[in-house]
Amino acid sequence: MVQISKRDAIGIVQGIREGTPPPARLVHYLHVGRKQWLEGMAWYLDAAKDDDLSAVRLIIGEFGSGKTHFLRMTAHMALERRFVVCEVTLSREVRLDRFETVWRKMMENLATPESEGEPEGIEAILNRWCEQVAQSPEQLQRALAELERIPKLDPDFRQALRGYLRAWFEEGDRDPYLQWFKGDPIKPKGVRVRIDRTSARAMLRSLIQFLKHLGYSGLVLFLDELELIMAQGQRVRDTNYDVLRQFIDDADNLSNFLLLCSATPKMRDDDQRGFPSYPPLWQRLGGMLGGVKGDYRAITVNLDEAPLSDDDLLELAKRLRTVHSVANAWHAEQIVSDDFLDQLIQAAKQRGSEFSLPRLIVQATISLLEARQQNPEQDLEDLLPDALRDAMESIRQQERNRYRPWE
């Protein structure tokens, strides 16, 4: 494992304790297994970059199976290929039935290779562009002329880019244009429409074309935790599913774009509340969800059918031990042996099927390491049962907080 900084190690440990996987720029430090599925994802990224592919993939797995981790590992690979990536996690505040909340979060969470995968948003991207192309009146005129030559750009999107660039050069008021890009209900000078669900396809296409103009390979958009839609009433649920259908339809009419959605098997299979409960979506999606075993480029990535092996789980625990050692400046490998980590894994397996094994092992390993590092006089054997109980309660609490109605 490549050496990690103390700051990044602390960030990973704290994130795990809060139930959050590492961000895209750090996720590779903990990644193990599923090599062929990642190779399949690399094929999609290369085709989107080199052959103008646009596609939708679904990442299916139970809670804690590693869906978000897999999405962020894909983001890591996408950034290496100079894609702009954007992760949108559904919640009470960010929901598909209120499209403006999704677009606003997209504009906030845009991440580039320059930002090392950390969200920097549309404002930073626009400002970097302005700094590069508008240092003199002559440069400004060239940049404006180049805007006219970008293909498939919506006229209002183009006008907003013109307005922002001119305002930047003249040290004028850029805020109306910025707020428009973020989806606020505003129409700055020269712009006729606002960004909403009706104009979404044209605006998404324009965003991708602009990013291509800036030298990026395209856009990879992640919609995470779609399963939260199932906890909503039918009206809210159906509206969410219809917007998801629109996103999938839009992907067919774009280029250099990947849409990756994470969901649980129940969402795929449940006739009452899942995808099949909304016929317009199911007619669009149902035929895409099959796959032949061994086809790692299938539309569906089923993580439950690609479990981590015992060797993978041990390697994961060892990587966690290394990260914790750096975060807390102690020699954990001298205290917590490989054999004891294997003992922890076997104990986790015996806890039954209530929890996803990778999630339980991650949480329990960090709990054990935290307890042992702060209580050096205590025996590991005595700490293990408490570490497992603490991990299980943390997971239960995380799950209780997730599945709540939005209205």
C-alpha positions in Angstrom: 0.0 0.0 0.0 1.3 3.5 -1.0 2.2 5.7 2.0 -0.6 7.8 3.2 -0.3 11.2 5.0 -1.4 11.5 8.6 -4.1 14.0 7.7 -5.6 11.7 5.1 -5.4 8.7 7.4 -7.3 10.6 10.2 -9.9 11.6 7.6 -10.5 8.0 6.6 -10.7 6.8 10.2 -13.1 9.6 11.2 -15.2 8.9 8.1 -15.5 5.2 8.9 -16.6 6.0 12.5 -19.4 8.1 11.0 -20.4 5.4 8.5 -18.9 7.2 5.5 -16.5 5.5 3.0 -13.3 7.4 2.0 -13.7 10.1 -0.8 -12.7 9.4 -4.3 -9.1 10.6 -3.9 -8.5 8.3 -0.9 -10.7 5.3 -1.7 -7.9 3.2 -3.3 -6.1 3.0 0.0 -8.8 0.6 1.2 -9.8 -1.1 -2.0 -9.6 -4.9 -2.3 -11.1 -7.4 -4.7 -13.7 -7.2 -7.5 -10.9 -6.6 -10.0 -12.9 -7.9 -13.0 -15.9 -5.6 -12.2 -13.5 -2.7 -12.1 -12.0 -3.7 -15.4 -15.5 -3.8 -16.8 -16.0 -0.3 -15.5 -12.7 0.8 -17.0 -14.0 -0.4 -20.4 -17.0 2.0 -20.0 -14.8 4.9 -19.0 -12.5 4.4 -22.0 -15.4 4.0 -24.4 -17.0 7.2 -23.0 -13.6 9.0 -23.3 -12.5 7.8 -26.7 -15.6 6.7 -28.6 -18.3 9.2 -27.3 -20.2 6.4 -25.4 -23.1 7.4 -23.1 -24.4 4.7 -20.8 -26.3 3.9 -17.6 -25.1 1.2 -15.1 -26.8 0.1 -11.9 -24.7 -0.9 -8.9 -26.9 -3.4 -6.9 -26.1 -4.6 -3.4 -27.4 -4.8 0.1 -26.7 -2.0 2.6 -23.1 -2.1 3.5 -22.0 -4.3 0.5 -19.8 -1.5 -0.8 -21.9 0.3 -3.3 -20.7 3.8 -2.4 -17.1 2.5 -2.2 -17.4 1.0 -5.7 -18.8 4.3 -7.0 -16.0 6.2 -5.5 -13.4 3.7 -6.8 -15.0 4.3 -10.3 -14.7 8.1 -9.7 -11.0 7.6 -8.8 -10.5 5.8 -12.2 -12.5 8.4 -14.0 -10.4 11.3 -12.6 -7.3 9.5 -13.8 -8.9 9.7 -17.3 -9.6 13.4 -16.9 -13.4 13.1 -16.4 -15.3 15.5 -14.3 -17.2 13.5 -11.6 -20.2 14.3 -9.5 -21.7 12.3 -6.7 -25.3 13.1 -5.6 -26.6 11.2 -2.6 -30.4 11.3 -2.2 -31.8 12.5 1.1 -34.7 14.5 2.5 -33.0 17.7 1.2 -31.9 16.3 -2.2 -34.6 14.3 -4.0 -35.4 13.5 -7.6 -39.0 14.7 -7.3 -37.6 18.2 -6.6 -35.3 18.4 -9.6 -33.9 21.8 -8.6 -32.3 20.2 -5.5 -30.6 17.6 -7.6 -29.2 20.1 -10.1 -28.0 22.4 -7.3 -26.2 19.5 -5.7 -24.7 18.5 -9.0 -23.3 22.0 -9.5 -22.0 22.1 -5.9 -20.3 18.6 -6.2 -18.6 18.8 -9.5 -15.0 17.5 -9.0 -12.1 17.6 -11.3 -8.6 16.2 -11.6 -7.4 19.7 -10.6 -9.3 19.5 -7.3 -8.1 15.9 -6.8 -11.6 14.6 -6.8 -12.8 16.9 -4.0 -16.0 18.8 -4.9 -15.2 22.3 -6.1 -18.4 23.1 -8.0 -19.3 25.0 -11.1 -18.0 28.4 -9.8 -14.4 27.2 -9.5 -14.5 25.6 -13.0 -15.9 28.8 -14.5 -13.3 31.0 -12.7 -10.4 28.8 -13.8 -11.7 29.0 -17.4 -11.9 32.8 -17.2 -8.4 33.1 -15.7 -7.0 31.0 -18.6 -8.8 32.7 -21.5 -9.5 36.3 -20.6 -6.2 38.0 -19.6 -6.5 40.6 -22.3 -9.2 42.1 -24.6 -7.8 40.1 -27.5 -7.9 36.9 -25.5 -11.5 37.7 -24.4 -12.6 38.1 -28.1 -11.0 34.8 -29.0 -12.7 33.0 -26.1 -16.0 34.5 -27.1 -15.5 33.4 -30.7 -14.6 29.9 -29.5 -17.8 29.7 -27.5 -19.7 30.1 -30.8 -18.0 27.1 -32.2 -18.9 24.6 -29.4 -21.4 22.2 -30.9 -24.8 21.2 -29.4 -24.7 24.1 -26.9 -28.1 25.4 -25.8 -28.4 29.1 -26.7 -29.2 30.1 -23.2 -26.3 28.1 -21.7 -24.1 29.8 -24.3 -25.4 33.2 -23.4 -24.9 32.6 -19.7 -21.2 31.6 -20.4 -20.8 34.8 -22.5 -22.3 36.9 -19.7 -20.2 35.3 -17.0 -16.9 35.6 -19.0 -17.6 39.3 -19.8 -18.5 40.1 -16.2 -15.3 38.4 -15.0 -13.2 40.4 -17.4 -14.9 43.7 -16.7 -15.0 43.0 -12.9 -18.8 43.2 -13.1 -21.5 41.2 -11.3 -21.1 37.5 -12.1 -23.6 36.4 -9.5 -26.8 36.4 -11.6 -25.1 34.1 -14.1 -23.6 31.9 -11.4 -27.0 31.5 -9.7 -28.6 30.6 -13.0 -26.0 27.9 -13.5 -26.8 26.6 -10.1 -30.5 26.3 -11.0 -31.9 29.2 -9.0 -35.2 30.6 -10.4 -33.5 33.6 -12.1 -33.0 34.8 -15.7 -29.9 37.0 -16.0 -29.5 39.4 -18.9 -29.9 37.8 -22.3 -31.0 34.4 -20.8 -34.6 33.4 -21.6 -35.2 30.2 -19.6 -34.3 28.8 -16.3 -32.8 25.4 -15.6 -35.5 23.0 -14.6 -36.7 19.6 -15.3 -38.1 20.7 -18.7 -34.8 22.0 -19.9 -32.7 19.4 -18.1 -31.6 17.4 -21.1 -30.4 20.4 -23.1 -28.6 21.8 -20.1 -26.9 18.5 -19.2 -25.8 18.1 -22.8 -24.5 21.7 -22.8 -22.6 21.2 -19.5 -20.9 18.1 -21.0 -20.0 20.0 -24.2 -18.6 22.9 -22.2 -16.5 20.5 -20.1 -15.2 18.8 -23.3 -14.3 22.3 -24.6 -12.2 22.8 -21.4 -10.2 19.7 -22.2 -12.0 17.2 -19.9 -13.1 13.7 -21.2 -16.8 14.1 -20.2 -18.9 13.7 -17.1 -19.5 10.8 -14.8 -22.6 11.3 -12.6 -23.3 9.1 -9.5 -26.8 8.9 -8.0 -26.3 7.1 -4.7 -28.9 5.6 -2.3 -31.8 5.4 -4.7 -33.3 2.8 -2.3 -34.4 5.7 -0.1 -37.2 6.3 -2.6 -38.9 3.1 -1.5 -39.6 4.6 2.0 -41.7 7.3 0.5 -45.5 7.5 -0.2 -46.7 6.6 -3.7 -47.1 10.1 -5.0 -43.5 11.1 -4.1 -42.2 7.7 -5.1 -43.7 7.8 -8.6 -42.5 11.3 -9.2 -39.0 10.3 -8.2 -39.1 7.2 -10.5 -40.3 9.4 -13.4 -37.4 11.8 -13.0 -35.0 8.7 -12.9 -36.6 7.5 -16.1 -35.9 10.9 -17.6 -32.3 10.7 -16.6 -32.0 7.3 -18.2 -33.7 8.5 -21.4 -31.4 11.5 -21.5 -28.3 9.4 -21.3 -29.3 7.8 -24.7 -29.1 11.3 -26.3 -25.8 12.4 -24.9 -22.1 11.5 -25.4 -19.1 11.2 -23.2 -21.4 10.6 -20.2 -21.9 7.8 -17.7 -24.7 7.7 -15.2 -24.2 5.2 -12.3 -27.0 4.5 -9.9 -26.8 2.5 -6.7 -29.7 0.6 -5.3 -30.6 -2.5 -3.3 -31.8 -5.9 -4.7 -35.2 -5.2 -3.1 -35.6 -2.0 -5.2 -34.9 -4.0 -8.3 -37.4 -6.8 -7.4 -40.2 -5.2 -5.3 -43.4 -5.0 -7.3 -45.1 -2.7 -4.8 -42.4 -0.1 -4.0 -39.4 -0.8 -6.2 -38.6 -0.1 -9.8 -41.3 -2.6 -11.1 -44.0 -0.6 -9.3 -43.7 2.3 -11.8 -44.5 0.9 -15.3 -42.9 3.7 -17.3 -39.6 3.2 -15.5 -39.8 -0.5 -15.5 -40.6 -0.7 -19.2 -37.4 1.4 -19.8 -35.3 -0.4 -17.2 -36.5 -4.0 -16.9 -34.9 -5.3 -20.0 -31.5 -3.8 -19.0 -31.2 -5.6 -15.7 -30.4 -9.1 -16.8 -26.9 -10.4 -17.4 -24.8 -13.5 -18.0 -22.6 -14.6 -15.3 -19.0 -13.6 -16.1 -20.1 -10.6 -18.1 -18.4 -7.8 -16.3 -19.6 -5.2 -18.7 -23.3 -6.0 -18.1 -25.6 -3.0 -17.2 -26.0 -4.3 -13.7 -23.0 -4.7 -11.3 -24.4 -7.0 -8.6 -22.0 -6.7 -5.7 -23.8 -9.5 -3.8 -22.8 -11.9 -6.5 -19.2 -10.7 -6.2 -18.5 -11.2 -2.5 -15.0 -10.5 -1.1 -13.0 -13.6 -0.4 -11.5 -14.3 3.0 -8.1 -13.2 1.6 -9.7 -10.0 0.4 -11.3 -9.4 3.9 -8.0 -10.0 5.6 -6.2 -7.6 3.3 -8.9 -5.0 4.0 -8.4 -5.4 7.7 -4.6 -5.1 7.3 -5.1 -1.9 5.3 -7.3 -0.5 8.0 -4.6 -1.3 10.5 -2.0 0.5 8.5 -4.2 3.6 8.1 -5.0 3.6 11.8 -1.3 3.3 12.6 -0.5 6.4 10.6 -3.5 8.3 11.9 -2.6 7.7 15.5 1.2 7.3 15.3 1.4 3.9 16.8 2.8 0.5 15.6 -0.6 -1.4 15.4 0.9 -4.2 13.3 3.2 -5.1 16.3 0.2 -5.3 18.6 -2.7 -6.6 16.4 -1.3 -9.5 14.4 -2.6 -10.8 11.1 -3.8 -13.9 13.0 -5.9 -11.8 15.3 -7.4 -9.9 12.4 -8.3 -13.2 10.9 -9.9 -14.1 14.3 -11.9 -10.9 14.1 -13.1 -11.8 10.6 -14.2 -15.3 11.7 -16.0 -13.8 14.7 -17.8 -11.4 12.5 -18.9 -14.2 10.2 -20.5 -16.0 13.2 -22.7 -13.0 13.9 -25.1 -14.2 11.2 -26.6 -12.4 8.2 -28.1 -9.3 9.8 -25.2 -7.2 8.6 -23.2 -7.0 5.4 -19.8 -8.7 6.2 -17.5 -6.0 4.7 -19.3 -3.2 6.6 -19.2 -5.1 9.9 -15.5 -6.0 9.5 -14.6 -2.4 8.7 -16.5 -1.0 11.6 -15.3 -3.7 14.1 -11.7 -3.4 13.0 -11.6 0.4 13.6 -13.5 0.0 16.9 -10.9 -2.6 18.1 -8.0 -0.5 17.0 -9.4 2.5 18.7 -9.9 0.7 22.0 -6.5 -1.1 22.0 -4.5 2.0 21.1 -6.2 4.0 23.9 -6.1 1.2 26.4 -2.8 -0.6 26.0 -3.2 -2.6 29.2 -6.2 -4.4 27.9 -6.1 -7.8 26.2 -7.3 -8.0 22.6 -9.4 -11.1 23.4 -11.3 -9.0 25.9 -11.8 -6.1 23.6 -13.1 -8.1 20.6 -16.7 -8.8 21.8 -17.2 -5.1 22.6 -15.7 -4.1 19.3 -18.2 -6.3 17.5 -21.1 -5.0 19.6 -20.1 -1.4 19.0 -19.9 -2.0 15.3 -23.3 -3.6 15.1 -25.0 -0.9 17.1 -23.3 1.8 14.9 -24.6 0.1 11.8 -28.1 -0.2 13.2 -28.1 3.5 14.1 -26.9 4.5 10.6 -29.7 2.4 9.0 -32.4 3.8 11.3 -31.4 7.3 10.3 -31.5 6.6 6.6 -35.0 5.2 6.1 -37.3 8.0 7.1 -40.1 9.5 5.0 -39.3 12.8 3.3 -42.8 14.1 3.9 
